[in-house]
Amino acid sequence: MSRVTKRKKKKSKSIAKVLFILLISLLVILLLFLIFLIINITKIDSEISNFNEGTKNDKVISSNSISPNSININLSVMGDIMAHNPQLKAQYNKDTNTYDFNNNFKYVTPYINNSDLAIANLETTLAGPSMPYTSYPTFNSPDTLVDAIKNSGIDIVSTINNHTFDKGDLGLERTLKVCKEKGLETIGTVESVYDKNYIKKDVSGINLGITAFSYGSVSNNSKSVNGIEVSNKSKDKMNVFDMVDVNSAFNTIKIQLDNIKDTDLQIVVLHWGNEYQRIPSKFQTTLAQMLCNYGVDIIVGSHPHVVQPIELINSYNNDNSTLVMYSLGNFISNQRKELMGSPYTEDGLIVNIEITKDTKENKTFVSKANCIPTWVNKYQNSGKNFYEIIPIENKNQLSHISNLPMKLIEQSYTNTKSQIKESNIINSPNISFK
């Protein structure tokens, strides 16, 4: 072999050795990079998971960071949840022989889910399929309505109203049973006369006292609601006040208020007033003032099926202020203009209430009340009716919702806006539809 050939062979081996070392070095670098990447992805996933967990379970933490001496929570309240016969037909699936109400709430769910606690009025009974599903004048709705209510983020429903006893003892008892099984708390009616007809609930360090009542006919030792006399078995399971005598009504409610006086803030849900009247009755304003004087902080009204004013009132000695929502209107129903002769029954309100506790001064109060008008949209698609609750807060958001008649939305917004007595506490969206 010539010297030239030997040199070339030696040179080739050196180049191969260098390439091999470079390849090994690249593989080591690549391996280290992959390890670094995996560690950081795991860290990012962990941070996202912690953020989401904090959003779900520790909504007050961000508020607490503002002031070490205060706790803030958000309470959402809304109006009447009803299921009329046209709604039952719309929510029925003949292929599966089931009812599904989830689509009714899809646009308002984000507003409710962002609160620490949400309360609504369930104006129907859940007597079960042993009797027909019916609406006015006596209501019986499918259990799946409660599934949709719970899925929307609502935590508590008032089960006391003029339709509570529409299906007798069975309707009253089974409604409570189904709500309990599906994870909804109830106020206003109880399973046993020995149960407490109020709730004391600690929400992130703020202790709330909540109770609910409905108007009715009370005479001697009997009660009637919706023209139906309540049985001896059930009459003491229902919070009903006399709809004629306001002093008697106050004294009845006062019994439950005394049981929650030791809480930070007291909330009373009242089924009262005159149907379809946008102005509160003298009975309502008088009772509201009496409750304010007694220290009630929030009054949530239902029954008129239209939005009545929301305002702040002060006690006679000015030592208490009460947020009064005389009526939050219909959250969902089939009470339409074409049936009722008035558009107001299509309107409702979600009120997101910020409650603040000053831990240094040991005072708890309503610090904000953000009012979001709602409107029930009913439309047809492929021959089937659809019902959807529309939040009227942002025109841009509305533009992304299909099958929405903007003229009716604007009218609803204007109607409801006129009922909100804005202040440094109470506010509502300002929308230009031009």
Summary of the structure (lengths in Angstrom):
residues: 434
radius of gyration: 29.4
end to end distance: 95.7
largest distance: 129.0
contacts: 1432
relative contact order: 0.11
helix: 34%
strand: 30%
